[in-house]
Amino acid sequence: MTPPIRMMLADVDGTLVTRDKVLTHRAIEAVRALHAAGILFAITSGRPPRGMSMLIQPLRLSTPIAAFNGGLYVNPDMSVIEQHVIPRPVVAPAIALLESFKLDVWLYRGADWFVRDLHGPHVDREAWTVQFRPTVVNDYDDLTEDIAKIVGVSDDHDTVAAASSAAHQQFGDHVSAARSQPYYLDITHPHANKGTVVAYLASRYRVPAEQIATIGDMPNDVLMFARSELSIVMGNASMEVQRAARRVTTSNDDEGFANAVQRYVLPRR
């Protein structure tokens, strides 16, 4: 018999919320149906912890929240459980690599978000999404300690993809580098990726991979697909990402998350 699903892990942007970052009523009801069925529900994102705090109450979250793609785990009260930061010797070279591709660079440390240009691409949208403003600095020379995430930003999506490949070539296993949006390249600690988030939650709750469902839409979600029996990809994902999952749901603007819960997860409770 097919084993029941006991845990579901969801990406946030492009998956759990709409393109306009709205958590719909159907998405909320789908999560509450998971709770009622005894299925654990958790979220992971490249967002900082504060950028997911608005989801805690409506979704009645009780599981650890994996921010920065697993670089920082916090409880729903925002207390820190565990964090993985980028090795200090890698920070400056990683920034230099992103700059060589003409990408704007952001840094995240703890609860703080740093930028050099307040009017740079996607700063306003990101601030609206995470519901707090960044700190503006002249340079990053003194910001090399305890960096959880470095982000390269550009609306040239091909350049972002090329920078991702270059980061893998230059730093190898010293970092994790993946696109969380077509215009974002996230560089984090090598253990900070969504595959390790699945492993962390599986170990904490003693749930085997064959009883875990994952859902996402971007290349950085592929690693968590590989760690779960039931992988579900959003209809708004690229064909490259869709090929990495077992099931395809509708888009995030067409209740793809809620539809996936109803069609693929709850029948296996």
Secondary structure, DSSP 4 states (H G I P E B T S, - for coil): -PPPP-EEEEEIIIIIS-TT----HHHHHHHHHHHHTT-EEEEE-SS-GGGGGGGHHHHT--SPEEEGGGTEEE-TT--EEEE----HHHHHHHHHHHHHTT-EEEEEETTEEEES-TTSTTHHHHHHHHTSPPEE-S-STT--SS--EEEEE-S-HHHHHHHHHHHHHHHGGGSEEEEEETTEEEEE-TT-SHHHHHHHHHHHHT--GGGEEEEE-SGGGHHHHHT-SEEEE-TTS-HHHHTTSSEE---TTTTHHHHHIIIIIGGG-
